[in-house]
Amino acid sequence: MSVIIILICISLLVASGFLISFIWAIKNGQYDDTYSPSVRMLFEDELKEKPEKGNKPKSLPKEQIPKK
């Protein structure tokens, strides 16, 4: 019977820890932006095409190379 009391106390401590962290996240504005995630998938391809630092940009296909 004492094991059940110990398990209940531990579960209450864990649950209260999650509740405190959830309240902390809400107060710090973690859930304020509800618009960006729904629009992010529309612009995902544009972000992947930009070269990163140190990487050479990809060469253009022959159709897109400007003629001199």
Beta strands, then each sheet from edge to edge (+ up, - down):
end
